[in-house]
Amino acid sequence: MLPERALYVLHGFAMVLALTAALAWPRAGEPALLVPLGSAGLADALAWADRAEADLLAIQPDRGQLIARVPSHHSLVQALAAGFVPIAVSTEGCAQNVTGRE
């Protein structure tokens, strides 16, 4: 059995890997599904989209999720800070622009 210290190192490595993947994908200009963590909800997701000036592609109000085009890597960090994990998705079948912003 691994000593306790080795388990902490493995757990830390897994956390760094997960955060790196969340920051690396999706890339700027690609769509992302914002999955809420904890108490974050749809209002928080819409507030993030407004601050980041992200184009909304789809909204799932029952789950508090939305799909938005990520404008920059900085906006991904803002999404994580707001309590959302951005996950790269395909937007086939989504509307071109929900908010009407061009």
TABEL-V958624 format. One record per run of one state. SS is the DSSP state (H for helix, E for strand, - for the rest). FROM is the first residue (numbers start at 0). LEN is the number of residues. Records with the same first field share a line. If there is no record, write none. Layout:
SS->FROM-LEN, FROM-LEN
This chain:
-->0-3, 24-6, 36-5, 52-2, 60-4, 69-3, 81-2, 88-14
H->3-21, 41-11, 72-9
E->30-6, 54-6, 64-5, 83-5
